[in-house]
Amino acid sequence: MEPIIEYLLQSIIIGIVLNFPLLFVILKKEYLTVPGGTVAGAIATLLIFIISPILWIAFVTFFISSSVISKWRISYKKEILENFAKGTKRDSWQVFSNSFPSIIFGLLYLVIDFFPNLAAGLPNMPLNSPWLFGAFSAIATHTSDTWMTELGIFSPQKPRLITKLSQTVPSGTSGGITLIGTISGIIGSSFTSGIYCCAFSFIYPHEKCILPLFLGMVIIGLGGGLIDSIEGATIQAIYYCEHCLKETEKKSHSCGNTTKLIRGIPFLNNDLVNLTSALLSAFLALFLYILLNINLP
């Protein structure tokens, strides 16, 4: 147990030292709400750092890049954002939905793979774990989905409903997809996959599995983002403001009027959709890693 306790203490101390200034900058930029978002962000980033510093890098780059994109050309998005359930600041529930899948798979990695090897004095298996691959894939899904949504808004063509591609829908509609958004989703997923595979290739420079792992995570991340859109078009709770004659994700529209549920499951909001799509992606990634039969020291 001593090596495990020593590792945890070192990780907690280093994690606090790194995360404190990072959270200060994030609050300064107003990427998180206060205080709920800050507490959730602190806990999430510290837990992810304990799991893996490389996973922490992927999570932080997802969070910061997505926050910057969310605030980019905010005046252009203003009318569309009025129909979203949340604004550009991430609250505690958003932090939870964006970190929970990677934290769960990361903790399974620690318990099943990392800690037993550490206690036995065996190699620490950096990145060589299906559970950790699943954790990265969950972040790839969040990155893909966020970039798809935030950049797809700028498409000159109207979005098409993912469950009925012949039907166009207003920008910002849950389940609407565009070519620009889909390409952005591919780039976002590749961004996270690139972080994982760069670290993987540094540790295992001669392994031929790096390309399949990269492509696999890109496809799973994009697929998770599209699953998110399918959920948004089918089971996510969508409301209608009879005053503004607009669909919205909010129970109370920005005009102040109470909205009416027109489709979806009442409790299934955007946060839960994000969480479930990333969890599914993580499980798919787990099985892909096992199918590739990767067995490295």
KOLTIDREN-705930 format. One line per 5 residues: number of its first residue (from 0); for each residue x, y, z of N, C-alpha, C. Coordinates in nm, 2 decimals. Each point is the difference from the previous one (the first is absolute). Example, Ala and Ser with C-alpha at 12.3 -4.5 7.8 and 13.67 -1.06 7.14 Angstrom:
REM KOLTIDREN-705930
0	1.32/-0.57/0.78/-0.09/0.12/0.00/0.09/0.12/0.00  -0.04/0.11/-0.07/0.09/0.11/0.00/-0.08/0.11/0.08
//
This chain:
REM KOLTIDREN-705930
0	0.08/-0.12/0.00/-0.08/0.12/0.00/0.08/0.13/0.00  0.13/-0.01/0.05/0.08/0.12/0.01/0.02/0.07/-0.13  0.04/-0.08/-0.11/0.02/0.07/-0.13/-0.13/0.07/-0.05  -0.11/-0.06/0.03/-0.13/0.06/-0.04/-0.03/0.13/0.07  0.02/0.00/0.14/-0.02/0.12/0.08/0.10/0.11/-0.04
5	0.12/-0.04/-0.03/0.11/0.10/-0.04/-0.04/0.06/-0.13  -0.05/-0.08/-0.09/-0.04/0.05/-0.14/-0.12/0.10/0.02  -0.10/-0.04/0.08/-0.12/0.09/0.02/0.04/0.13/0.07  0.09/0.00/0.10/0.04/0.12/0.06/0.08/0.09/-0.09  0.09/-0.06/-0.08/0.07/0.08/-0.10/-0.09/0.06/-0.10
10	-0.09/-0.08/-0.05/-0.09/0.05/-0.11/-0.09/0.11/0.06  -0.05/-0.02/0.12/-0.09/0.11/0.06/0.07/0.13/0.01  0.13/-0.01/0.06/0.07/0.13/0.02/0.04/0.06/-0.14  0.05/-0.07/-0.09/0.03/0.05/-0.13/-0.13/0.05/-0.07  -0.10/-0.07/0.01/-0.13/0.03/-0.06/-0.05/0.14/0.05
15	0.00/0.01/0.13/-0.04/0.13/0.06/0.08/0.12/-0.05  0.13/-0.02/0.00/0.10/0.10/-0.04/-0.03/0.04/-0.15  -0.03/-0.09/-0.08/-0.03/0.03/-0.14/-0.14/0.05/-0.03  -0.10/-0.05/0.08/-0.14/0.04/-0.03/-0.04/0.13/0.06  0.07/0.04/0.11/-0.04/0.13/0.06/0.02/0.12/-0.09
20	0.11/0.02/-0.06/0.02/0.11/-0.09/-0.09/-0.02/-0.13  -0.02/-0.12/-0.04/-0.08/-0.03/-0.12/-0.15/0.04/0.03  -0.05/-0.03/0.12/-0.14/0.04/0.03/-0.01/0.15/0.02  0.11/0.06/0.04/0.00/0.15/0.02/-0.02/0.06/-0.14  0.07/-0.05/-0.10/-0.01/0.06/-0.14/-0.14/-0.03/-0.05
25	-0.05/-0.12/0.02/-0.13/-0.04/-0.05/-0.11/0.09/0.06  0.01/0.03/0.13/-0.10/0.09/0.06/0.02/0.14/-0.05  0.12/0.04/-0.03/0.03/0.14/-0.05/-0.07/0.01/-0.14  0.01/-0.11/-0.08/-0.06/0.00/-0.13/-0.15/-0.02/0.00  -0.05/-0.03/0.12/-0.15/-0.03/0.02/-0.04/-0.12/-0.09
30	0.08/-0.11/0.01/-0.03/-0.12/-0.07/-0.09/-0.09/0.09  0.00/0.03/0.14/-0.07/-0.08/0.10/-0.09/0.09/0.08  -0.11/-0.05/0.04/-0.09/0.08/0.10/0.06/-0.01/0.14  -0.03/0.09/0.08/0.05/0.00/0.14/-0.13/-0.01/0.09  0.01/-0.08/0.11/0.11/-0.09/0.04/0.00/-0.14/-0.05
35	-0.13/-0.04/-0.04/-0.02/-0.14/-0.04/0.09/-0.06/-0.10  0.02/0.08/-0.11/0.08/-0.05/-0.11/0.15/-0.01/0.04  0.04/0.09/0.09/0.14/0.01/0.04/0.03/-0.13/0.09  -0.09/-0.03/0.09/0.02/-0.12/0.09/0.00/-0.12/-0.09  -0.09/-0.02/-0.09/-0.01/-0.11/-0.08/0.12/-0.01/-0.09
40	0.05/0.11/-0.05/0.11/0.01/-0.09/0.13/-0.04/0.07  0.01/0.04/0.13/0.12/-0.03/0.08/0.01/-0.15/0.03  -0.12/-0.05/0.04/0.00/-0.15/0.03/0.03/-0.08/-0.13  -0.07/0.04/-0.11/0.02/-0.08/-0.12/0.14/0.00/-0.05  0.06/0.12/-0.01/0.14/0.01/-0.05/0.10/-0.07/0.09
45	-0.02/0.01/0.13/0.09/-0.07/0.09/-0.01/-0.15/-0.01  -0.13/-0.05/-0.01/-0.02/-0.15/-0.01/0.06/-0.05/-0.13  -0.02/0.08/-0.11/0.06/-0.05/-0.13/0.15/0.01/0.00  0.06/0.10/0.07/0.14/0.00/0.01/0.06/-0.12/0.08  -0.07/-0.04/0.10/0.04/-0.12/0.08/0.00/-0.12/-0.09
50	-0.11/-0.01/-0.08/-0.01/-0.12/-0.09/0.11/0.00/-0.10  0.03/0.11/-0.07/0.11/0.01/-0.10/0.02/0.14/-0.04  0.13/0.05/0.02/0.03/0.13/-0.05/-0.03/0.03/-0.15  0.01/-0.10/-0.08/-0.02/0.01/-0.14/-0.15/0.02/-0.02  -0.08/-0.08/0.07/-0.15/0.01/-0.01/-0.04/0.14/0.05
55	0.07/0.05/0.10/-0.03/0.14/0.05/0.03/0.10/-0.11  0.11/-0.02/-0.07/0.03/0.10/-0.11/-0.11/-0.01/-0.11  -0.05/-0.12/-0.03/-0.11/-0.01/-0.10/-0.12/0.07/0.05  -0.04/-0.02/0.13/-0.12/0.06/0.06/0.01/0.15/0.00  0.12/0.06/0.05/0.02/0.14/0.01/-0.01/0.07/-0.14
60	0.07/-0.07/-0.10/0.00/0.06/-0.13/-0.14/0.00/-0.06  -0.08/-0.11/0.03/-0.14/0.00/-0.05/-0.08/0.11/0.07  0.02/0.02/0.13/-0.08/0.10/0.07/0.03/0.14/-0.05  0.13/0.03/-0.01/0.04/0.14/-0.03/-0.03/0.02/-0.15  0.03/-0.09/-0.09/-0.03/0.02/-0.14/-0.15/0.02/-0.03
65	-0.08/-0.09/0.07/-0.14/0.01/-0.02/-0.06/0.13/0.06  0.05/0.05/0.11/-0.04/0.12/0.06/0.03/0.12/-0.09  0.12/0.00/-0.06/0.04/0.11/-0.09/-0.09/0.00/-0.12  -0.03/-0.12/-0.05/-0.09/-0.01/-0.12/-0.14/0.05/0.03  -0.04/-0.04/0.12/-0.14/0.04/0.05/-0.01/0.15/0.00
70	0.10/0.07/0.04/0.00/0.15/0.01/0.03/0.07/-0.13  0.05/-0.08/-0.10/0.04/0.06/-0.12/-0.12/0.06/-0.08  0.01/0.12/-0.04/-0.11/0.07/-0.07/-0.13/-0.02/0.07  0.00/0.03/0.13/-0.12/-0.02/0.09/-0.12/0.08/-0.05  0.03/0.12/-0.05/-0.11/0.09/-0.04/-0.08/-0.06/-0.12
75	0.07/-0.08/-0.09/-0.06/-0.07/-0.11/-0.10/-0.11/0.06  0.05/-0.06/0.10/-0.07/-0.12/0.06/-0.12/0.04/0.09  0.00/0.13/0.04/-0.09/0.04/0.11/-0.14/-0.05/-0.01  -0.06/0.02/-0.12/-0.14/-0.04/-0.02/-0.02/-0.15/0.01  0.10/-0.08/-0.05/-0.01/-0.14/0.00/0.02/-0.05/0.15
80	0.10/0.06/0.07/0.02/-0.04/0.14/-0.12/0.01/0.09  -0.09/0.09/-0.04/-0.11/0.02/0.09/-0.09/-0.12/0.01  0.01/-0.09/-0.10/-0.07/-0.12/0.00/0.07/-0.12/0.06  0.13/0.01/0.03/0.08/-0.10/0.06/-0.04/-0.01/0.15  0.02/-0.11/0.06/-0.03/-0.02/0.14/0.10/0.08/0.09
85	0.13/0.00/-0.05/0.11/0.07/0.07/0.06/0.10/-0.08  0.08/0.09/0.07/0.07/0.11/-0.07/0.14/-0.05/-0.03  0.09/0.10/-0.02/0.14/-0.03/-0.02/0.08/-0.03/0.12  -0.05/0.03/0.12/0.07/-0.03/0.12/-0.05/-0.14/0.04  0.10/-0.09/0.04/-0.04/-0.14/0.04/-0.02/0.00/0.15
90	-0.12/-0.06/0.03/-0.03/-0.02/0.14/0.04/-0.14/0.05  -0.04/-0.03/0.13/0.05/-0.12/0.06/-0.06/-0.12/-0.08  -0.12/0.00/-0.05/-0.06/-0.11/-0.07/0.07/-0.03/-0.13  0.04/0.11/-0.07/0.07/-0.02/-0.12/0.14/-0.05/0.02  0.07/0.04/0.10/0.13/-0.05/0.04/-0.02/-0.15/0.03
95	-0.10/-0.04/0.08/-0.03/-0.13/0.03/-0.02/-0.09/-0.12  -0.09/0.04/-0.09/-0.03/-0.08/-0.12/0.12/-0.01/-0.09  0.09/0.10/0.00/0.11/0.00/-0.09/0.12/-0.08/0.06  0.00/-0.03/0.12/0.11/-0.06/0.07/-0.03/-0.14/0.05  -0.13/-0.03/0.04/-0.04/-0.12/0.06/0.05/-0.13/-0.07
100	-0.03/-0.01/-0.14/0.04/-0.12/-0.07/0.15/-0.03/0.00  0.08/0.11/-0.02/0.14/-0.02/0.00/0.05/-0.03/0.14  -0.06/0.06/0.10/0.04/-0.03/0.14/-0.03/-0.15/0.04  -0.12/-0.04/-0.03/-0.04/-0.14/0.03/0.10/-0.10/-0.07  0.02/0.02/-0.13/0.09/-0.10/-0.07/0.14/0.02/0.05
105	0.04/0.12/0.03/0.13/0.02/0.06/0.02/-0.06/0.13  -0.10/0.00/0.09/0.02/-0.06/0.13/0.00/-0.15/-0.02  -0.07/-0.06/-0.09/0.00/-0.14/-0.03/0.14/-0.04/-0.05  0.07/0.09/-0.08/0.13/-0.02/-0.04/0.10/-0.01/0.12  -0.02/0.09/0.09/0.09/0.00/0.12/-0.02/-0.13/0.08
110	-0.12/-0.04/0.03/-0.03/-0.11/0.08/0.03/-0.13/-0.06  -0.03/-0.02/-0.13/0.02/-0.12/-0.07/0.14/-0.02/-0.06  0.06/0.11/-0.05/0.13/-0.01/-0.07/0.12/0.06/0.08  -0.02/0.13/0.03/0.11/0.07/0.05/0.05/-0.03/0.15  -0.09/0.00/0.09/0.03/-0.03/0.14/0.06/-0.14/0.02
115	-0.06/-0.10/-0.05/0.06/-0.14/0.02/0.14/-0.01/-0.05  0.03/0.06/-0.12/0.13/0.00/-0.05/0.10/0.08/0.09  -0.05/0.12/0.05/0.08/0.08/0.08/0.03/-0.07/0.13  -0.10/-0.07/0.06/0.03/-0.07/0.13/0.09/-0.12/-0.02  0.00/-0.06/-0.12/0.08/-0.11/-0.03/0.14/0.04/-0.05
120	0.03/0.12/-0.02/0.12/0.05/-0.05/0.02/-0.02/-0.15  -0.11/-0.02/-0.07/0.00/-0.03/-0.15/0.00/0.14/-0.07  0.02/-0.01/-0.13/-0.01/0.13/-0.08/-0.14/0.06/0.01  0.00/0.13/0.00/-0.12/0.08/0.03/-0.11/0.00/-0.11  0.03/-0.06/-0.12/-0.10/0.00/-0.11/-0.05/0.14/-0.04
125	0.08/0.09/-0.02/-0.05/0.13/-0.04/-0.07/0.00/-0.13  -0.13/0.03/-0.01/-0.08/0.00/-0.12/-0.04/-0.14/-0.05  0.07/-0.10/0.05/-0.03/-0.14/-0.05/-0.11/-0.06/0.08  -0.12/0.05/-0.02/-0.12/-0.06/0.07/-0.12/0.03/-0.08  -0.09/-0.10/-0.02/-0.13/0.03/-0.07/-0.08/0.10/0.08
130	0.01/0.00/0.13/-0.08/0.09/0.08/0.04/0.15/-0.02  0.13/0.02/-0.01/0.05/0.13/-0.02/-0.03/0.05/-0.14  0.01/-0.10/-0.10/-0.04/0.04/-0.14/-0.15/0.04/0.00  -0.08/-0.07/0.08/-0.14/0.04/0.01/-0.02/0.14/0.06  0.08/0.03/0.10/0.00/0.13/0.06/0.03/0.11/-0.10
135	0.11/-0.02/-0.07/0.03/0.10/-0.11/-0.11/0.01/-0.10  -0.06/-0.11/-0.04/-0.10/0.00/-0.10/-0.12/0.08/0.04  -0.03/0.00/0.13/-0.11/0.08/0.06/0.02/0.14/-0.02  0.13/0.05/0.03/0.04/0.14/-0.02/-0.01/0.03/-0.15  0.04/-0.09/-0.09/0.00/0.02/-0.14/-0.15/0.02/-0.05
140	-0.09/-0.07/0.06/-0.14/0.02/-0.03/-0.05/0.14/0.04  0.04/0.04/0.13/-0.04/0.14/0.04/0.06/0.10/-0.09  0.12/-0.01/-0.04/0.07/0.10/-0.08/-0.07/0.00/-0.14  -0.03/-0.11/-0.05/-0.06/-0.01/-0.13/-0.14/0.06/0.00  -0.08/-0.03/0.10/-0.13/0.05/0.01/0.00/0.15/0.02
145	0.08/0.05/0.09/0.01/0.15/0.03/0.04/0.07/-0.12  0.11/-0.04/-0.07/0.04/0.07/-0.12/-0.10/-0.01/-0.11  -0.07/-0.11/-0.01/-0.10/-0.02/-0.10/-0.11/0.10/0.02  -0.04/0.02/0.12/-0.11/0.09/0.04/0.04/0.14/-0.02  0.11/0.04/0.06/0.04/0.14/0.01/0.04/0.06/-0.14
150	0.06/-0.09/-0.08/0.05/0.05/-0.13/-0.10/-0.03/-0.11  -0.09/-0.10/0.02/-0.10/-0.02/-0.10/-0.10/0.11/-0.01  -0.01/0.08/0.10/-0.09/0.12/0.00/0.03/0.09/-0.11  0.13/0.01/-0.04/0.05/0.09/-0.10/-0.02/-0.05/-0.15  -0.07/-0.11/-0.01/-0.02/-0.06/-0.14/-0.09/0.09/-0.08
155	0.04/0.03/-0.12/-0.09/0.08/-0.09/-0.13/-0.07/-0.04  0.01/-0.14/0.01/-0.12/-0.08/-0.03/-0.08/-0.03/0.12  -0.13/-0.02/-0.01/-0.08/-0.03/0.12/0.04/-0.15/0.04  -0.01/-0.02/0.13/0.03/-0.14/0.05/-0.11/-0.09/-0.05  0.04/-0.13/0.00/-0.10/-0.10/-0.04/-0.02/-0.10/0.12
160	-0.12/-0.04/0.02/-0.03/-0.08/0.12/0.07/-0.14/-0.03  0.07/-0.04/0.10/0.08/-0.12/-0.02/-0.08/-0.13/-0.02  -0.12/0.00/0.06/-0.09/-0.11/-0.02/-0.09/0.01/-0.13  0.01/0.11/-0.07/-0.07/0.02/-0.12/0.07/0.10/-0.08  0.10/-0.04/-0.08/0.09/0.09/-0.06/-0.06/0.09/-0.11
165	-0.12/-0.04/-0.04/-0.07/0.09/-0.10/-0.06/0.12/0.06  -0.01/0.00/0.13/-0.07/0.11/0.07/0.11/0.10/0.06  -0.02/0.13/-0.04/0.09/0.10/0.06/-0.07/0.06/0.13  0.09/0.04/0.09/-0.05/0.05/0.13/0.08/0.13/0.03  -0.05/0.09/0.09/0.07/0.12/0.03/0.13/-0.03/0.07
170	0.10/0.09/-0.01/0.13/-0.01/0.07/-0.02/-0.02/0.15  0.07/-0.09/0.06/-0.01/-0.02/0.14/-0.10/-0.10/0.04  -0.08/-0.06/-0.10/-0.09/-0.10/0.04/0.07/-0.13/0.04  -0.05/-0.06/0.11/0.06/-0.12/0.05/-0.02/-0.11/-0.11  0.10/-0.07/-0.04/-0.01/-0.10/-0.11/0.04/0.05/-0.13
175	0.02/0.13/-0.02/0.03/0.06/-0.13/0.15/-0.02/-0.02  0.04/-0.03/-0.13/0.14/-0.02/-0.03/0.03/0.08/-0.13  0.12/0.04/-0.02/0.05/0.07/-0.12/0.13/-0.06/-0.04  0.04/0.02/-0.12/0.13/-0.04/-0.05/0.12/0.06/0.08  -0.01/0.13/0.02/0.10/0.07/0.07/0.01/-0.06/0.15
180	-0.12/-0.02/0.06/0.00/-0.06/0.13/0.06/-0.14/0.01  -0.03/-0.08/-0.10/0.05/-0.14/0.00/0.15/0.00/-0.02  0.05/0.09/-0.09/0.15/0.01/-0.02/0.07/0.05/0.13  -0.07/0.10/0.06/0.05/0.05/0.13/0.01/-0.11/0.11  -0.10/-0.09/-0.01/-0.01/-0.11/0.09/0.12/-0.10/-0.02
185	0.03/-0.02/-0.13/0.11/-0.09/-0.03/0.13/0.06/0.05  0.02/0.13/-0.02/0.12/0.07/0.04/0.01/0.00/0.16  -0.11/0.02/0.06/0.00/0.00/0.15/0.04/-0.14/0.05  -0.06/-0.10/-0.05/0.03/-0.14/0.04/0.15/-0.03/-0.03  0.04/0.04/-0.11/0.15/-0.02/-0.04/0.09/0.07/0.09
190	-0.05/0.11/0.06/0.08/0.08/0.09/0.03/-0.08/0.13  -0.10/-0.06/0.05/0.02/-0.08/0.12/0.08/-0.13/-0.03  -0.04/-0.06/-0.11/0.07/-0.12/-0.04/0.15/0.02/-0.03  0.03/0.12/-0.05/0.14/0.03/-0.03/0.08/0.02/0.13  -0.06/0.05/0.11/0.07/0.01/0.13/0.03/-0.14/0.05
195	-0.10/-0.09/-0.01/0.02/-0.13/0.05/0.11/-0.07/-0.08  -0.01/0.00/-0.13/0.09/-0.07/-0.09/0.14/0.05/0.00  0.01/0.14/0.02/0.14/0.05/0.01/0.07/-0.05/0.12  -0.07/0.00/0.11/0.05/-0.06/0.13/0.03/-0.15/-0.02  -0.09/-0.07/-0.06/0.01/-0.14/-0.02/0.13/-0.03/-0.09
200	0.01/0.08/-0.10/0.12/-0.03/-0.09/0.13/0.04/0.06  0.00/0.09/0.10/0.12/0.04/0.07/0.04/-0.12/0.09  -0.10/-0.06/0.07/0.03/-0.11/0.09/0.03/-0.13/-0.08  -0.07/-0.02/-0.11/0.01/-0.12/-0.08/0.03/0.04/-0.14  0.12/0.05/-0.03/0.03/0.06/-0.13/0.00/-0.10/-0.12
205	0.01/-0.13/0.02/0.01/-0.10/-0.11/-0.13/-0.08/-0.01  -0.10/0.03/0.07/-0.13/-0.08/-0.01/-0.08/0.04/-0.12  -0.05/-0.10/-0.07/-0.08/0.03/-0.12/-0.15/0.02/0.02  -0.04/-0.01/0.13/-0.14/0.02/0.04/-0.04/0.15/0.01  0.10/0.09/-0.01/-0.04/0.14/0.03/-0.10/0.05/-0.10
210	0.02/-0.03/-0.13/-0.10/0.05/-0.10/-0.14/-0.05/0.02  -0.01/-0.13/0.02/-0.14/-0.05/0.03/-0.06/0.06/0.12  0.08/0.02/0.10/-0.05/0.07/0.12/-0.04/0.14/-0.02  0.08/0.07/-0.08/-0.04/0.14/-0.04/-0.13/0.01/-0.07  -0.01/-0.08/-0.11/-0.12/0.00/-0.08/-0.12/-0.05/0.07
215	0.02/-0.10/0.09/-0.11/-0.06/0.08/-0.05/0.11/0.09  0.08/0.07/0.07/-0.05/0.10/0.09/-0.06/0.12/-0.07  0.05/0.04/-0.12/-0.06/0.10/-0.08/-0.14/-0.04/-0.04  -0.02/-0.12/-0.05/-0.13/-0.05/-0.04/-0.10/-0.01/0.11  0.05/-0.06/0.12/-0.08/-0.01/0.11/-0.04/0.14/0.06
220	0.09/0.09/0.00/-0.03/0.14/0.05/-0.11/0.06/-0.09  0.02/-0.01/-0.13/-0.10/0.06/-0.09/-0.13/-0.07/0.01  0.01/-0.13/0.01/-0.13/-0.08/0.01/-0.07/0.04/0.13  0.07/0.02/0.11/-0.06/0.04/0.12/-0.07/0.14/-0.01  0.07/0.09/-0.08/-0.07/0.13/-0.02/-0.12/-0.01/-0.08
225	0.00/-0.10/-0.10/-0.12/-0.02/-0.08/-0.11/-0.07/0.08  0.04/-0.09/0.09/-0.10/-0.06/0.09/-0.07/0.11/0.08  0.08/0.09/0.05/-0.05/0.11/0.08/-0.11/0.08/-0.08  0.03/0.02/-0.13/-0.10/0.07/-0.09/-0.12/-0.09/-0.02  0.01/-0.13/-0.01/-0.11/-0.09/-0.01/-0.09/0.01/0.12
230	0.07/-0.01/0.12/-0.08/0.02/0.12/-0.07/0.13/0.01  0.07/0.11/-0.05/-0.06/0.13/0.00/-0.12/0.01/-0.08  -0.01/-0.08/-0.11/-0.11/0.00/-0.09/-0.11/-0.09/0.04  0.02/-0.09/0.09/-0.10/-0.10/0.03/-0.04/0.00/0.15  0.09/-0.02/0.09/-0.04/-0.02/0.14/0.03/0.12/0.10
235	0.08/0.09/-0.05/0.03/0.12/0.09/-0.12/0.08/0.01  -0.02/0.06/0.12/-0.12/0.08/0.03/0.01/0.13/-0.08  -0.10/0.03/-0.08/0.00/0.12/-0.08/-0.14/0.07/0.03  0.01/0.13/0.02/-0.12/0.07/0.04/-0.03/0.11/-0.11  -0.12/0.05/0.01/-0.05/0.10/-0.10/-0.05/0.12/0.07
240	0.04/0.12/-0.04/-0.04/0.13/0.05/-0.12/0.05/-0.09  -0.12/0.00/0.05/-0.11/0.04/-0.08/-0.01/0.15/-0.02  0.08/0.07/0.08/0.01/0.15/-0.01/0.09/0.03/-0.12  0.12/-0.06/0.00/0.10/0.03/-0.11/-0.01/-0.09/-0.12  -0.08/-0.11/0.02/-0.02/-0.10/-0.11/0.13/-0.07/-0.04
245	0.08/-0.03/0.11/0.13/-0.06/-0.02/0.02/-0.13/0.08  0.07/-0.10/-0.05/0.04/-0.11/0.08/0.12/0.04/0.09  0.01/-0.06/0.12/0.11/0.03/0.09/0.03/-0.12/0.09  0.12/0.01/0.06/0.03/-0.11/0.10/-0.04/0.04/0.14  -0.05/0.12/0.01/-0.03/0.06/0.13/-0.14/-0.02/0.04
250	-0.02/-0.02/0.13/-0.14/-0.01/0.06/-0.06/0.14/0.00  0.08/0.10/0.02/-0.04/0.14/0.00/0.08/0.07/-0.10  -0.06/0.05/-0.11/0.07/0.07/-0.11/0.06/0.13/0.05  0.09/0.05/-0.09/0.07/0.13/0.04/-0.10/0.12/0.00  -0.11/-0.02/-0.06/-0.11/0.11/0.00/-0.07/0.00/0.14
255	0.02/-0.10/0.08/-0.06/0.00/0.13/-0.12/-0.09/0.01  -0.05/-0.05/-0.12/-0.12/-0.09/0.00/0.04/-0.14/0.03  -0.09/-0.08/0.06/0.01/-0.14/0.03/-0.02/-0.07/-0.13  0.08/-0.10/-0.03/-0.01/-0.07/-0.13/-0.07/-0.14/0.02  -0.03/-0.06/-0.11/-0.08/-0.13/0.00/0.08/-0.11/-0.06
260	0.01/-0.11/0.07/0.07/-0.12/-0.05/-0.07/-0.05/-0.13  0.08/-0.01/-0.11/-0.06/-0.05/-0.12/0.05/-0.13/-0.05  0.12/-0.04/0.05/0.06/-0.13/-0.03/0.11/-0.03/0.10  0.03/-0.13/0.00/0.11/-0.05/0.09/-0.04/-0.03/0.14  0.09/-0.05/0.08/-0.02/-0.04/0.14/0.03/0.12/0.09
265	-0.10/0.04/0.08/0.01/0.12/0.08/0.13/0.02/0.07  0.06/-0.10/0.07/0.12/0.02/0.08/0.13/-0.01/-0.09  -0.01/-0.04/-0.12/0.12/-0.02/-0.09/0.04/0.13/-0.06  0.08/0.08/0.07/0.05/0.13/-0.06/0.13/-0.02/-0.07  0.05/0.11/-0.05/0.13/-0.01/-0.08/0.11/-0.05/0.08
270	0.01/0.02/0.13/0.11/-0.05/0.08/0.00/-0.15/0.00  -0.12/-0.06/0.02/-0.01/-0.15/0.01/0.02/-0.06/-0.14  -0.04/0.07/-0.11/0.03/-0.05/-0.13/0.15/0.00/-0.03  0.07/0.11/0.05/0.15/0.00/-0.02/0.06/-0.12/0.08  -0.05/-0.02/0.12/0.06/-0.11/0.09/-0.02/-0.13/-0.06
275	-0.12/-0.03/-0.05/-0.03/-0.14/-0.05/0.07/-0.03/-0.13  0.01/0.10/-0.09/0.07/-0.02/-0.13/0.15/-0.02/0.03  0.06/0.07/0.09/0.14/-0.03/0.04/0.02/-0.13/0.06  -0.09/-0.04/0.09/0.01/-0.13/0.06/0.00/-0.12/-0.10  -0.10/0.02/-0.10/-0.01/-0.10/-0.10/0.13/-0.01/-0.09
280	0.06/0.12/-0.03/0.12/0.01/-0.07/0.11/-0.07/0.07  0.01/0.02/0.14/0.10/-0.06/0.08/-0.01/-0.15/-0.01  -0.12/-0.06/0.01/-0.02/-0.14/-0.01/0.04/-0.06/-0.13  -0.03/0.08/-0.11/0.04/-0.05/-0.14/0.15/0.00/-0.01  0.07/0.10/0.06/0.14/0.01/-0.01/0.07/-0.11/0.08
285	-0.06/-0.04/0.11/0.04/-0.11/0.08/0.01/-0.13/-0.08  -0.11/-0.02/-0.07/-0.01/-0.13/-0.08/0.09/0.01/-0.12  0.02/0.12/-0.06/0.09/0.01/-0.11/0.14/-0.03/0.04  0.05/0.05/0.12/0.13/-0.02/0.05/0.02/-0.15/0.02  -0.10/-0.07/0.06/0.01/-0.14/0.02/0.01/-0.08/-0.13
290	-0.08/0.04/-0.10/0.00/-0.06/-0.13/0.13/0.01/-0.07  0.07/0.12/0.02/0.13/0.01/-0.06/0.11/-0.08/0.07  -0.04/-0.06/0.11/0.09/-0.09/0.07/0.14/0.06/0.03  0.00/0.12/0.05/0.12/0.07/0.03/0.06/-0.05/0.14  0.12/-0.05/0.00/0.06/-0.05/0.12/0.14/0.05/0.01
295	0.02/0.11/0.07/0.13/0.07/0.01/0.04/0.00/0.14  0.13/0.01/0.03/0.05/0.01/0.14/-0.04/0.13/0.07
//
